[in-house]
Amino acid sequence: MQTQIGCPDCGTTIPIDTKLLLSGQRFMCSRCALSISLASESHALVQDAVRGFDRLVAMKEAVGEKATRHLKQRTL
Ligand SMILES: [Zn+2]
C-alpha cells in the first residue's frame, strides 16, 4: 500500500510503501536525508492498520459486485 508521511524534521512529504516498511525497509527524506523506519513497538499497530485497509478494500469490492448484480436484475 502506497502512502506518504511528512518528514518529522523538515516536513517534506516522503512517499512510503507500508508493506516495505513492515518488512523493515527504511525510507529517506529527499531534502534532509533523515532515515525513516518502523519502530518495533509500532509494528503490530501498522500491521493491523494495513490488514484493516485490505479488509475494507475487499468489502468495497463485494458491495460493488452486489450493486452491479442488483442493477442488472433491475434492467432485465
Ligand atoms: Zn526531512
N, CA, C, O and the ligand as a Tripos MOL2 file, in Angstrom:
@<TRIPOS>MOLECULE
protein
  305   303    77     0     0
PROTEIN
NO_CHARGES

@<TRIPOS>ATOM
      1 N           0.8410   -1.1890    0.0000 N.3       1 MET1
      2 CA          0.0000    0.0000    0.0000 C.3       1 MET1
      3 C           0.8790    1.2420    0.0000 C.2       1 MET1
      4 O           1.7210    1.4150    0.8810 O.2       1 MET1
      5 N           0.6810    2.1080   -0.9920 N.am      2 GLN2
      6 CA          1.4380    3.3410   -1.0790 C.3       2 GLN2
      7 C           0.7980    4.4130   -0.2080 C.2       2 GLN2
      8 O          -0.4160    4.6120   -0.2450 O.2       2 GLN2
      9 N           1.6090    5.0880    0.5610 N.am      3 THR3
     10 CA          1.1080    6.1980    1.3470 C.3       3 THR3
     11 C           2.2220    7.2210    1.4700 C.2       3 THR3
     12 O           3.2870    7.0490    0.8770 O.2       3 THR3
     13 N           1.9980    8.2640    2.2160 N.am      4 GLN4
     14 CA          3.0630    9.2390    2.4020 C.3       4 GLN4
     15 C           2.9870    9.8390    3.8010 C.2       4 GLN4
     16 O           1.9150    9.9500    4.3960 O.2       4 GLN4
     17 N           4.1370   10.2170    4.3000 N.am      5 ILE5
     18 CA          4.1840   10.8600    5.6060 C.3       5 ILE5
     19 C           5.0410   12.1050    5.5100 C.2       5 ILE5
     20 O           5.8970   12.2190    4.6320 O.2       5 ILE5
     21 N           4.8060   13.0320    6.4140 N.am      6 GLY6
     22 CA          5.6310   14.2280    6.4510 C.3       6 GLY6
     23 C           6.8960   13.9410    7.2360 C.2       6 GLY6
     24 O           6.8470   13.3000    8.2850 O.2       6 GLY6
     25 N           8.0150   14.4050    6.7430 N.am      7 CYS7
     26 CA          9.2740   14.2360    7.4590 C.3       7 CYS7
     27 C           9.1610   14.9190    8.8270 C.2       7 CYS7
     28 O           8.7950   16.0920    8.8990 O.2       7 CYS7
     29 N           9.4660   14.2060    9.8990 N.am      8 PRO8
     30 CA          9.3620   14.8070   11.2310 C.3       8 PRO8
     31 C          10.3590   15.9410   11.4390 C.2       8 PRO8
     32 O          10.2050   16.7520   12.3520 O.2       8 PRO8
     33 N          11.3570   15.9940   10.6090 N.am      9 ASP9
     34 CA         12.4000   17.0010   10.7660 C.3       9 ASP9
     35 C          12.1340   18.2580    9.9450 C.2       9 ASP9
     36 O          12.1580   19.3620   10.4900 O.2       9 ASP9
     37 N          11.8800   18.1100    8.6390 N.am     10 CYS10
     38 CA         11.7450   19.2770    7.7640 C.3      10 CYS10
     39 C          10.3600   19.3970    7.1370 C.2      10 CYS10
     40 O          10.0610   20.4050    6.4960 O.2      10 CYS10
     41 N           9.5040   18.3750    7.3150 N.am     11 GLY11
     42 CA          8.1360   18.4720    6.8220 C.3      11 GLY11
     43 C           7.9460   18.0720    5.3690 C.2      11 GLY11
     44 O           6.8230   18.0940    4.8650 O.2      11 GLY11
     45 N           9.0400   17.7010    4.6790 N.am     12 THR12
     46 CA          8.9270   17.2600    3.2910 C.3      12 THR12
     47 C           8.1260   15.9570    3.2290 C.2      12 THR12
     48 O           8.2700   15.0910    4.0930 O.2      12 THR12
     49 N           7.2820   15.8240    2.2010 N.am     13 THR13
     50 CA          6.4950   14.6180    2.0390 C.3      13 THR13
     51 C           7.3840   13.4620    1.5830 C.2      13 THR13
     52 O           8.1050   13.5690    0.5910 O.2      13 THR13
     53 N           7.3190   12.3630    2.3220 N.am     14 ILE14
     54 CA          8.1120   11.1860    1.9750 C.3      14 ILE14
     55 C           7.1560   10.0670    1.5670 C.2      14 ILE14
     56 O           6.3660    9.5960    2.3850 O.2      14 ILE14
     57 N           7.2260    9.6360    0.2900 N.am     15 PRO15
     58 CA          6.3640    8.5290   -0.1230 C.3      15 PRO15
     59 C           6.8700    7.2150    0.4640 C.2      15 PRO15
     60 O           8.0580    6.9060    0.3710 O.2      15 PRO15
     61 N           5.9780    6.4500    1.0640 N.am     16 ILE16
     62 CA          6.3930    5.1560    1.6330 C.3      16 ILE16
     63 C           5.4250    4.0590    1.2150 C.2      16 ILE16
     64 O           4.2670    4.3260    0.8950 O.2      16 ILE16
     65 N           5.9000    2.8520    1.2220 N.am     17 ASP17
     66 CA          5.0860    1.6780    0.9590 C.3      17 ASP17
     67 C           4.9760    0.9190    2.2800 C.2      17 ASP17
     68 O           5.9770    0.4410    2.8120 O.2      17 ASP17
     69 N           3.7540    0.8120    2.8060 N.am     18 THR18
     70 CA          3.5900    0.2280    4.1480 C.3      18 THR18
     71 C           4.0620   -1.2250    4.1980 C.2      18 THR18
     72 O           4.5510   -1.6780    5.2320 O.2      18 THR18
     73 N           3.9200   -1.9600    3.0900 N.am     19 LYS19
     74 CA          4.3540   -3.3620    3.0850 C.3      19 LYS19
     75 C           5.8700   -3.4380    3.2120 C.2      19 LYS19
     76 O           6.4020   -4.2830    3.9320 O.2      19 LYS19
     77 N           6.5680   -2.5370    2.4980 N.am     20 LEU20
     78 CA          8.0290   -2.4800    2.5900 C.3      20 LEU20
     79 C           8.4630   -2.0120    3.9700 C.2      20 LEU20
     80 O           9.4390   -2.5050    4.5350 O.2      20 LEU20
     81 N           7.7140   -1.0470    4.5000 N.am     21 LEU21
     82 CA          8.0050   -0.5280    5.8320 C.3      21 LEU21
     83 C           7.8990   -1.6580    6.8580 C.2      21 LEU21
     84 O           8.7340   -1.7820    7.7540 O.2      21 LEU21
     85 N           6.8610   -2.4730    6.7100 N.am     22 LEU22
     86 CA          6.6570   -3.6040    7.6250 C.3      22 LEU22
     87 C           7.7550   -4.6430    7.4880 C.2      22 LEU22
     88 O           8.0870   -5.3340    8.4510 O.2      22 LEU22
     89 N           8.3200   -4.7540    6.2880 N.am     23 SER23
     90 CA          9.3750   -5.7480    6.0900 C.3      23 SER23
     91 C          10.7350   -5.2180    6.5440 C.2      23 SER23
     92 O          11.7530   -5.8930    6.3920 O.2      23 SER23
     93 N          10.7450   -3.9910    7.1080 N.am     24 GLY24
     94 CA         11.9800   -3.4650    7.6830 C.3      24 GLY24
     95 C          12.7200   -2.4770    6.8160 C.2      24 GLY24
     96 O          13.8020   -2.0110    7.1720 O.2      24 GLY24
     97 N          12.1290   -2.1520    5.6630 N.am     25 GLN25
     98 CA         12.7470   -1.1990    4.7360 C.3      25 GLN25
     99 C          12.7920    0.2090    5.3450 C.2      25 GLN25
    100 O          11.8530    0.6290    6.0210 O.2      25 GLN25
    101 N          13.8760    0.9220    5.1020 N.am     26 ARG26
    102 CA         13.9810    2.3140    5.5500 C.3      26 ARG26
    103 C          13.6670    3.2410    4.3970 C.2      26 ARG26
    104 O          13.9540    2.9300    3.2410 O.2      26 ARG26
    105 N          13.0820    4.3700    4.7110 N.am     27 PHE27
    106 CA         12.7990    5.3800    3.6980 C.3      27 PHE27
    107 C          13.5320    6.6530    4.0780 C.2      27 PHE27
    108 O          13.6540    6.9920    5.2560 O.2      27 PHE27
    109 N          14.0210    7.3600    3.0510 N.am     28 MET28
    110 CA         14.8370    8.5230    3.3270 C.3      28 MET28
    111 C          14.1880    9.7960    2.8240 C.2      28 MET28
    112 O          13.6220    9.8270    1.7310 O.2      28 MET28
    113 N          14.2710   10.8380    3.6200 N.am     29 CYS29
    114 CA         13.7710   12.1490    3.2190 C.3      29 CYS29
    115 C          14.6730   12.6980    2.1220 C.2      29 CYS29
    116 O          15.8980   12.6900    2.2440 O.2      29 CYS29
    117 N          14.0340   13.1860    1.0220 N.am     30 SER30
    118 CA         14.8210   13.6670   -0.1180 C.3      30 SER30
    119 C          15.4880   15.0080    0.1780 C.2      30 SER30
    120 O          16.4490   15.3870   -0.4910 O.2      30 SER30
    121 N          14.9830   15.7180    1.1730 N.am     31 ARG31
    122 CA         15.5600   17.0320    1.4560 C.3      31 ARG31
    123 C          16.6660   16.9560    2.5170 C.2      31 ARG31
    124 O          17.7730   17.4480    2.2930 O.2      31 ARG31
    125 N          16.3660   16.3340    3.6840 N.am     32 CYS32
    126 CA         17.3380   16.3820    4.7720 C.3      32 CYS32
    127 C          18.0020   15.0250    5.0260 C.2      32 CYS32
    128 O          18.8290   14.8890    5.9280 O.2      32 CYS32
    129 N          17.6290   14.0200    4.2200 N.am     33 ALA33
    130 CA         18.2350   12.6860    4.3010 C.3      33 ALA33
    131 C          17.9740   11.9770    5.6310 C.2      33 ALA33
    132 O          18.7140   11.0720    6.0180 O.2      33 ALA33
    133 N          16.9190   12.3960    6.3220 N.am     34 LEU34
    134 CA         16.5260   11.7120    7.5420 C.3      34 LEU34
    135 C          16.0070   10.3140    7.1820 C.2      34 LEU34
    136 O          15.2410   10.1550    6.2320 O.2      34 LEU34
    137 N          16.4200    9.3390    7.9260 N.am     35 SER35
    138 CA         16.0140    7.9720    7.6400 C.3      35 SER35
    139 C          14.7910    7.5970    8.4800 C.2      35 SER35
    140 O          14.7870    7.7660    9.7000 O.2      35 SER35
    141 N          13.7590    7.0870    7.8110 N.am     36 ILE36
    142 CA         12.5180    6.6900    8.4800 C.3      36 ILE36
    143 C          12.4170    5.1750    8.4720 C.2      36 ILE36
    144 O          12.5190    4.5460    7.4190 O.2      36 ILE36
    145 N          12.2180    4.5990    9.6290 N.am     37 SER37
    146 CA         11.9400    3.1680    9.6780 C.3      37 SER37
    147 C          10.9320    2.9290   10.7900 C.2      37 SER37
    148 O          10.6850    3.8030   11.6210 O.2      37 SER37
    149 N          10.3620    1.7500   10.7950 N.am     38 LEU38
    150 CA          9.2990    1.4390   11.7330 C.3      38 LEU38
    151 C           9.8870    0.9520   13.0640 C.2      38 LEU38
    152 O          10.6850    0.0160   13.0960 O.2      38 LEU38
    153 N           9.4810    1.6000   14.1530 N.am     39 ALA39
    154 CA          9.9140    1.1360   15.4780 C.3      39 ALA39
    155 C           9.2570   -0.2030   15.7680 C.2      39 ALA39
    156 O           8.0970   -0.4210   15.4160 O.2      39 ALA39
    157 N           9.9880   -1.0890   16.4010 N.am     40 SER40
    158 CA          9.4760   -2.4470   16.6160 C.3      40 SER40
    159 C           8.1720   -2.4430   17.4120 C.2      40 SER40
    160 O           7.3220   -3.3110   17.2150 O.2      40 SER40
    161 N           8.0110   -1.4620   18.3160 N.am     41 GLU41
    162 CA          6.7860   -1.4240   19.1110 C.3      41 GLU41
    163 C           5.5820   -0.9480   18.2920 C.2      41 GLU41
    164 O           4.4400   -1.1530   18.7040 O.2      41 GLU41
    165 N           5.8240   -0.3150   17.1380 N.am     42 SER42
    166 CA          4.7290    0.1450   16.2890 C.3      42 SER42
    167 C           4.3490   -0.9030   15.2530 C.2      42 SER42
    168 O           3.3400   -0.7600   14.5610 O.2      42 SER42
    169 N           5.1390   -1.9350   15.1480 N.am     43 HIS43
    170 CA          4.9730   -2.9280   14.0990 C.3      43 HIS43
    171 C           3.5590   -3.5280   14.0640 C.2      43 HIS43
    172 O           2.9150   -3.5550   13.0160 O.2      43 HIS43
    173 N           3.0850   -4.0100   15.2280 N.am     44 ALA44
    174 CA          1.7710   -4.6490   15.3070 C.3      44 ALA44
    175 C           0.6680   -3.6730   14.9200 C.2      44 ALA44
    176 O          -0.2920   -4.0360   14.2390 O.2      44 ALA44
    177 N           0.8210   -2.4360   15.3630 N.am     45 LEU45
    178 CA         -0.1780   -1.4020   15.0870 C.3      45 LEU45
    179 C          -0.3290   -1.1580   13.5850 C.2      45 LEU45
    180 O          -1.4400   -1.1270   13.0540 O.2      45 LEU45
    181 N           0.8070   -0.9860   12.9180 N.am     46 VAL46
    182 CA          0.7790   -0.7190   11.4790 C.3      46 VAL46
    183 C           0.2490   -1.9390   10.7250 C.2      46 VAL46
    184 O          -0.5130   -1.8080    9.7670 O.2      46 VAL46
    185 N           0.6620   -3.1180   11.1690 N.am     47 GLN47
    186 CA          0.2130   -4.3470   10.5180 C.3      47 GLN47
    187 C          -1.3150   -4.4680   10.6080 C.2      47 GLN47
    188 O          -1.9770   -4.8440    9.6410 O.2      47 GLN47
    189 N          -1.8550   -4.1450   11.7810 N.am     48 ASP48
    190 CA         -3.3040   -4.1580   11.9820 C.3      48 ASP48
    191 C          -3.9930   -3.1770   11.0500 C.2      48 ASP48
    192 O          -5.0180   -3.4880   10.4450 O.2      48 ASP48
    193 N          -3.4150   -1.9870   10.9440 N.am     49 ALA49
    194 CA         -3.9950   -0.9440   10.1020 C.3      49 ALA49
    195 C          -4.0080   -1.3860    8.6420 C.2      49 ALA49
    196 O          -4.9910   -1.1680    7.9340 O.2      49 ALA49
    197 N          -2.9120   -2.0100    8.1890 N.am     50 VAL50
    198 CA         -2.8180   -2.4810    6.8030 C.3      50 VAL50
    199 C          -3.8400   -3.5800    6.5650 C.2      50 VAL50
    200 O          -4.5040   -3.6050    5.5300 O.2      50 VAL50
    201 N          -3.9650   -4.4930    7.5320 N.am     51 ARG51
    202 CA         -4.9470   -5.5710    7.4080 C.3      51 ARG51
    203 C          -6.3580   -5.0020    7.3460 C.2      51 ARG51
    204 O          -7.1850   -5.4480    6.5510 O.2      51 ARG51
    205 N          -6.6220   -4.0120    8.1950 N.am     52 GLY52
    206 CA         -7.9300   -3.3680    8.2060 C.3      52 GLY52
    207 C          -8.2310   -2.7390    6.8640 C.2      52 GLY52
    208 O          -9.3600   -2.8000    6.3760 O.2      52 GLY52
    209 N          -7.2220   -2.1370    6.2720 N.am     53 PHE53
    210 CA         -7.3920   -1.4890    4.9740 C.3      53 PHE53
    211 C          -7.6930   -2.5210    3.8920 C.2      53 PHE53
    212 O          -8.5660   -2.3110    3.0500 O.2      53 PHE53
    213 N          -6.9630   -3.6390    3.9190 N.am     54 ASP54
    214 CA         -7.1900   -4.7090    2.9470 C.3      54 ASP54
    215 C          -8.6190   -5.2430    3.0580 C.2      54 ASP54
    216 O          -9.2750   -5.5220    2.0540 O.2      54 ASP54
    217 N          -9.0870   -5.3790    4.3170 N.am     55 ARG55
    218 CA        -10.4610   -5.8430    4.5520 C.3      55 ARG55
    219 C         -11.4570   -4.8580    3.9680 C.2      55 ARG55
    220 O         -12.4520   -5.2470    3.3570 O.2      55 ARG55
    221 N         -11.1760   -3.5820    4.1650 N.am     56 LEU56
    222 CA        -12.0510   -2.5270    3.6720 C.3      56 LEU56
    223 C         -12.1520   -2.5910    2.1450 C.2      56 LEU56
    224 O         -13.2410   -2.4650    1.5850 O.2      56 LEU56
    225 N         -11.0240   -2.7840    1.4850 N.am     57 VAL57
    226 CA        -10.9970   -2.8680    0.0250 C.3      57 VAL57
    227 C         -11.8190   -4.0740   -0.4280 C.2      57 VAL57
    228 O         -12.5910   -3.9810   -1.3830 O.2      57 VAL57
    229 N         -11.6530   -5.2060    0.2610 N.am     58 ALA58
    230 CA        -12.3920   -6.4200   -0.0800 C.3      58 ALA58
    231 C         -13.8900   -6.1900    0.0910 C.2      58 ALA58
    232 O         -14.6880   -6.6230   -0.7400 O.2      58 ALA58
    233 N         -14.2670   -5.5130    1.1630 N.am     59 MET59
    234 CA        -15.6710   -5.2180    1.4290 C.3      59 MET59
    235 C         -16.2470   -4.3290    0.3450 C.2      59 MET59
    236 O         -17.3640   -4.5450   -0.1230 O.2      59 MET59
    237 N         -15.4720   -3.3250   -0.0500 N.am     60 LYS60
    238 CA        -15.9020   -2.3770   -1.0720 C.3      60 LYS60
    239 C         -16.1540   -3.1160   -2.3940 C.2      60 LYS60
    240 O         -17.1280   -2.8460   -3.0970 O.2      60 LYS60
    241 N         -15.2630   -4.0430   -2.7080 N.am     61 GLU61
    242 CA        -15.4140   -4.8150   -3.9420 C.3      61 GLU61
    243 C         -16.6650   -5.6760   -3.8900 C.2      61 GLU61
    244 O         -17.3940   -5.7880   -4.8760 O.2      61 GLU61
    245 N         -16.9130   -6.2930   -2.7190 N.am     62 ALA62
    246 CA        -18.0860   -7.1480   -2.5540 C.3      62 ALA62
    247 C         -19.3630   -6.3380   -2.7060 C.2      62 ALA62
    248 O         -20.3130   -6.7830   -3.3500 O.2      62 ALA62
    249 N         -19.3870   -5.1550   -2.1170 N.am     63 VAL63
    250 CA        -20.5610   -4.2840   -2.2060 C.3      63 VAL63
    251 C         -20.7710   -3.8420   -3.6570 C.2      63 VAL63
    252 O         -21.9000   -3.8160   -4.1470 O.2      63 VAL63
    253 N         -19.6880   -3.5000   -4.3290 N.am     64 GLY64
    254 CA        -19.7700   -3.0820   -5.7190 C.3      64 GLY64
    255 C         -20.3320   -4.1810   -6.6040 C.2      64 GLY64
    256 O         -21.1060   -3.9260   -7.5270 O.2      64 GLY64
    257 N         -19.9250   -5.4120   -6.3040 N.am     65 GLU65
    258 CA        -20.4000   -6.5670   -7.0600 C.3      65 GLU65
    259 C         -21.9040   -6.7480   -6.8760 C.2      65 GLU65
    260 O         -22.6430   -6.9790   -7.8340 O.2      65 GLU65
    261 N         -22.3370   -6.6380   -5.6150 N.am     66 LYS66
    262 CA        -23.7630   -6.7780   -5.2970 C.3      66 LYS66
    263 C         -24.5710   -5.6950   -5.9900 C.2      66 LYS66
    264 O         -25.6450   -5.9580   -6.5290 O.2      66 LYS66
    265 N         -24.0470   -4.4750   -5.9720 N.am     67 ALA67
    266 CA        -24.7510   -3.3540   -6.5750 C.3      67 ALA67
    267 C         -24.8740   -3.5670   -8.0810 C.2      67 ALA67
    268 O         -25.9200   -3.2940   -8.6690 O.2      67 ALA67
    269 N         -23.8110   -4.0520   -8.6960 N.am     68 THR68
    270 CA        -23.8350   -4.3140  -10.1290 C.3      68 THR68
    271 C         -24.8740   -5.3810  -10.4550 C.2      68 THR68
    272 O         -25.6240   -5.2710  -11.4240 O.2      68 THR68
    273 N         -24.8960   -6.4330   -9.6050 N.am     69 ARG69
    274 CA        -25.8610   -7.5020   -9.8140 C.3      69 ARG69
    275 C         -27.2870   -6.9690   -9.6900 C.2      69 ARG69
    276 O         -28.1720   -7.3050  -10.4770 O.2      69 ARG69
    277 N         -27.4750   -6.1340   -8.6840 N.am     70 HIS70
    278 CA        -28.7900   -5.5470   -8.4340 C.3      70 HIS70
    279 C         -29.2370   -4.7180   -9.6360 C.2      70 HIS70
    280 O         -30.3940   -4.7810  -10.0520 O.2      70 HIS70
    281 N         -28.3120   -3.9480  -10.1830 N.am     71 LEU71
    282 CA        -28.6370   -3.1060  -11.3280 C.3      71 LEU71
    283 C         -28.9890   -3.9440  -12.5460 C.2      71 LEU71
    284 O         -29.8880   -3.6090  -13.3170 O.2      71 LEU71
    285 N         -28.2520   -5.0520  -12.7020 N.am     72 LYS72
    286 CA        -28.5130   -5.9350  -13.8440 C.3      72 LYS72
    287 C         -29.9050   -6.5410  -13.7480 C.2      72 LYS72
    288 O         -30.6200   -6.6660  -14.7420 O.2      72 LYS72
    289 N         -30.2840   -6.9260  -12.4820 N.am     73 GLN73
    290 CA        -31.6040   -7.5090  -12.2750 C.3      73 GLN73
    291 C         -32.7010   -6.5030  -12.5980 C.2      73 GLN73
    292 O         -33.7500   -6.8480  -13.1410 O.2      73 GLN73
    293 N         -32.4310   -5.2660  -12.2520 N.am     74 ARG74
    294 CA        -33.4480   -4.2300  -12.4670 C.3      74 ARG74
    295 C         -33.6420   -3.9210  -13.9460 C.2      74 ARG74
    296 O         -34.7430   -3.5840  -14.3810 O.2      74 ARG74
    297 N         -32.5810   -4.0380  -14.7000 N.am     75 THR75
    298 CA        -32.7140   -3.6990  -16.1160 C.3      75 THR75
    299 C         -33.3370   -4.8330  -16.9080 C.2      75 THR75
    300 O         -33.7920   -4.6260  -18.0330 O.2      75 THR75
    301 N         -33.3630   -6.0580  -16.3220 N.am     76 LEU76
    302 CA        -33.9570   -7.1900  -17.0320 C.3      76 LEU76
    303 C         -35.4880   -7.1350  -17.0310 C.2      76 LEU76
    304 O         -36.1380   -8.0180  -17.5900 O.2      76 LEU76
    305 ZN         13.3980   15.8740    6.0200 Zn       77 ZN77
@<TRIPOS>BOND
     1     1     2 1
     2     2     3 1
     3     3     4 2
     4     3     5 am
     5     5     6 1
     6     6     7 1
     7     7     8 2
     8     7     9 am
     9     9    10 1
    10    10    11 1
    11    11    12 2
    12    11    13 am
    13    13    14 1
    14    14    15 1
    15    15    16 2
    16    15    17 am
    17    17    18 1
    18    18    19 1
    19    19    20 2
    20    19    21 am
    21    21    22 1
    22    22    23 1
    23    23    24 2
    24    23    25 am
    25    25    26 1
    26    26    27 1
    27    27    28 2
    28    27    29 am
    29    29    30 1
    30    30    31 1
    31    31    32 2
    32    31    33 am
    33    33    34 1
    34    34    35 1
    35    35    36 2
    36    35    37 am
    37    37    38 1
    38    38    39 1
    39    39    40 2
    40    39    41 am
    41    41    42 1
    42    42    43 1
    43    43    44 2
    44    43    45 am
    45    45    46 1
    46    46    47 1
    47    47    48 2
    48    47    49 am
    49    49    50 1
    50    50    51 1
    51    51    52 2
    52    51    53 am
    53    53    54 1
    54    54    55 1
    55    55    56 2
    56    55    57 am
    57    57    58 1
    58    58    59 1
    59    59    60 2
    60    59    61 am
    61    61    62 1
    62    62    63 1
    63    63    64 2
    64    63    65 am
    65    65    66 1
    66    66    67 1
    67    67    68 2
    68    67    69 am
    69    69    70 1
    70    70    71 1
    71    71    72 2
    72    71    73 am
    73    73    74 1
    74    74    75 1
    75    75    76 2
    76    75    77 am
    77    77    78 1
    78    78    79 1
    79    79    80 2
    80    79    81 am
    81    81    82 1
    82    82    83 1
    83    83    84 2
    84    83    85 am
    85    85    86 1
    86    86    87 1
    87    87    88 2
    88    87    89 am
    89    89    90 1
    90    90    91 1
    91    91    92 2
    92    91    93 am
    93    93    94 1
    94    94    95 1
    95    95    96 2
    96    95    97 am
    97    97    98 1
    98    98    99 1
    99    99   100 2
   100    99   101 am
   101   101   102 1
   102   102   103 1
   103   103   104 2
   104   103   105 am
   105   105   106 1
   106   106   107 1
   107   107   108 2
   108   107   109 am
   109   109   110 1
   110   110   111 1
   111   111   112 2
   112   111   113 am
   113   113   114 1
   114   114   115 1
   115   115   116 2
   116   115   117 am
   117   117   118 1
   118   118   119 1
   119   119   120 2
   120   119   121 am
   121   121   122 1
   122   122   123 1
   123   123   124 2
   124   123   125 am
   125   125   126 1
   126   126   127 1
   127   127   128 2
   128   127   129 am
   129   129   130 1
   130   130   131 1
   131   131   132 2
   132   131   133 am
   133   133   134 1
   134   134   135 1
   135   135   136 2
   136   135   137 am
   137   137   138 1
   138   138   139 1
   139   139   140 2
   140   139   141 am
   141   141   142 1
   142   142   143 1
   143   143   144 2
   144   143   145 am
   145   145   146 1
   146   146   147 1
   147   147   148 2
   148   147   149 am
   149   149   150 1
   150   150   151 1
   151   151   152 2
   152   151   153 am
   153   153   154 1
   154   154   155 1
   155   155   156 2
   156   155   157 am
   157   157   158 1
   158   158   159 1
   159   159   160 2
   160   159   161 am
   161   161   162 1
   162   162   163 1
   163   163   164 2
   164   163   165 am
   165   165   166 1
   166   166   167 1
   167   167   168 2
   168   167   169 am
   169   169   170 1
   170   170   171 1
   171   171   172 2
   172   171   173 am
   173   173   174 1
   174   174   175 1
   175   175   176 2
   176   175   177 am
   177   177   178 1
   178   178   179 1
   179   179   180 2
   180   179   181 am
   181   181   182 1
   182   182   183 1
   183   183   184 2
   184   183   185 am
   185   185   186 1
   186   186   187 1
   187   187   188 2
   188   187   189 am
   189   189   190 1
   190   190   191 1
   191   191   192 2
   192   191   193 am
   193   193   194 1
   194   194   195 1
   195   195   196 2
   196   195   197 am
   197   197   198 1
   198   198   199 1
   199   199   200 2
   200   199   201 am
   201   201   202 1
   202   202   203 1
   203   203   204 2
   204   203   205 am
   205   205   206 1
   206   206   207 1
   207   207   208 2
   208   207   209 am
   209   209   210 1
   210   210   211 1
   211   211   212 2
   212   211   213 am
   213   213   214 1
   214   214   215 1
   215   215   216 2
   216   215   217 am
   217   217   218 1
   218   218   219 1
   219   219   220 2
   220   219   221 am
   221   221   222 1
   222   222   223 1
   223   223   224 2
   224   223   225 am
   225   225   226 1
   226   226   227 1
   227   227   228 2
   228   227   229 am
   229   229   230 1
   230   230   231 1
   231   231   232 2
   232   231   233 am
   233   233   234 1
   234   234   235 1
   235   235   236 2
   236   235   237 am
   237   237   238 1
   238   238   239 1
   239   239   240 2
   240   239   241 am
   241   241   242 1
   242   242   243 1
   243   243   244 2
   244   243   245 am
   245   245   246 1
   246   246   247 1
   247   247   248 2
   248   247   249 am
   249   249   250 1
   250   250   251 1
   251   251   252 2
   252   251   253 am
   253   253   254 1
   254   254   255 1
   255   255   256 2
   256   255   257 am
   257   257   258 1
   258   258   259 1
   259   259   260 2
   260   259   261 am
   261   261   262 1
   262   262   263 1
   263   263   264 2
   264   263   265 am
   265   265   266 1
   266   266   267 1
   267   267   268 2
   268   267   269 am
   269   269   270 1
   270   270   271 1
   271   271   272 2
   272   271   273 am
   273   273   274 1
   274   274   275 1
   275   275   276 2
   276   275   277 am
   277   277   278 1
   278   278   279 1
   279   279   280 2
   280   279   281 am
   281   281   282 1
   282   282   283 1
   283   283   284 2
   284   283   285 am
   285   285   286 1
   286   286   287 1
   287   287   288 2
   288   287   289 am
   289   289   290 1
   290   290   291 1
   291   291   292 2
   292   291   293 am
   293   293   294 1
   294   294   295 1
   295   295   296 2
   296   295   297 am
   297   297   298 1
   298   298   299 1
   299   299   300 2
   300   299   301 am
   301   301   302 1
   302   302   303 1
   303   303   304 2
@<TRIPOS>SUBSTRUCTURE
     1 MET1         2 RESIDUE 1 A MET
     2 GLN2         6 RESIDUE 1 A GLN
     3 THR3        10 RESIDUE 1 A THR
     4 GLN4        14 RESIDUE 1 A GLN
     5 ILE5        18 RESIDUE 1 A ILE
     6 GLY6        22 RESIDUE 1 A GLY
     7 CYS7        26 RESIDUE 1 A CYS
     8 PRO8        30 RESIDUE 1 A PRO
     9 ASP9        34 RESIDUE 1 A ASP
    10 CYS10       38 RESIDUE 1 A CYS
    11 GLY11       42 RESIDUE 1 A GLY
    12 THR12       46 RESIDUE 1 A THR
    13 THR13       50 RESIDUE 1 A THR
    14 ILE14       54 RESIDUE 1 A ILE
    15 PRO15       58 RESIDUE 1 A PRO
    16 ILE16       62 RESIDUE 1 A ILE
    17 ASP17       66 RESIDUE 1 A ASP
    18 THR18       70 RESIDUE 1 A THR
    19 LYS19       74 RESIDUE 1 A LYS
    20 LEU20       78 RESIDUE 1 A LEU
    21 LEU21       82 RESIDUE 1 A LEU
    22 LEU22       86 RESIDUE 1 A LEU
    23 SER23       90 RESIDUE 1 A SER
    24 GLY24       94 RESIDUE 1 A GLY
    25 GLN25       98 RESIDUE 1 A GLN
    26 ARG26      102 RESIDUE 1 A ARG
    27 PHE27      106 RESIDUE 1 A PHE
    28 MET28      110 RESIDUE 1 A MET
    29 CYS29      114 RESIDUE 1 A CYS
    30 SER30      118 RESIDUE 1 A SER
    31 ARG31      122 RESIDUE 1 A ARG
    32 CYS32      126 RESIDUE 1 A CYS
    33 ALA33      130 RESIDUE 1 A ALA
    34 LEU34      134 RESIDUE 1 A LEU
    35 SER35      138 RESIDUE 1 A SER
    36 ILE36      142 RESIDUE 1 A ILE
    37 SER37      146 RESIDUE 1 A SER
    38 LEU38      150 RESIDUE 1 A LEU
    39 ALA39      154 RESIDUE 1 A ALA
    40 SER40      158 RESIDUE 1 A SER
    41 GLU41      162 RESIDUE 1 A GLU
    42 SER42      166 RESIDUE 1 A SER
    43 HIS43      170 RESIDUE 1 A HIS
    44 ALA44      174 RESIDUE 1 A ALA
    45 LEU45      178 RESIDUE 1 A LEU
    46 VAL46      182 RESIDUE 1 A VAL
    47 GLN47      186 RESIDUE 1 A GLN
    48 ASP48      190 RESIDUE 1 A ASP
    49 ALA49      194 RESIDUE 1 A ALA
    50 VAL50      198 RESIDUE 1 A VAL
    51 ARG51      202 RESIDUE 1 A ARG
    52 GLY52      206 RESIDUE 1 A GLY
    53 PHE53      210 RESIDUE 1 A PHE
    54 ASP54      214 RESIDUE 1 A ASP
    55 ARG55      218 RESIDUE 1 A ARG
    56 LEU56      222 RESIDUE 1 A LEU
    57 VAL57      226 RESIDUE 1 A VAL
    58 ALA58      230 RESIDUE 1 A ALA
    59 MET59      234 RESIDUE 1 A MET
    60 LYS60      238 RESIDUE 1 A LYS
    61 GLU61      242 RESIDUE 1 A GLU
    62 ALA62      246 RESIDUE 1 A ALA
    63 VAL63      250 RESIDUE 1 A VAL
    64 GLY64      254 RESIDUE 1 A GLY
    65 GLU65      258 RESIDUE 1 A GLU
    66 LYS66      262 RESIDUE 1 A LYS
    67 ALA67      266 RESIDUE 1 A ALA
    68 THR68      270 RESIDUE 1 A THR
    69 ARG69      274 RESIDUE 1 A ARG
    70 HIS70      278 RESIDUE 1 A HIS
    71 LEU71      282 RESIDUE 1 A LEU
    72 LYS72      286 RESIDUE 1 A LYS
    73 GLN73      290 RESIDUE 1 A GLN
    74 ARG74      294 RESIDUE 1 A ARG
    75 THR75      298 RESIDUE 1 A THR
    76 LEU76      302 RESIDUE 1 A LEU
    77 ZN77       305 GROUP 0 **** ****
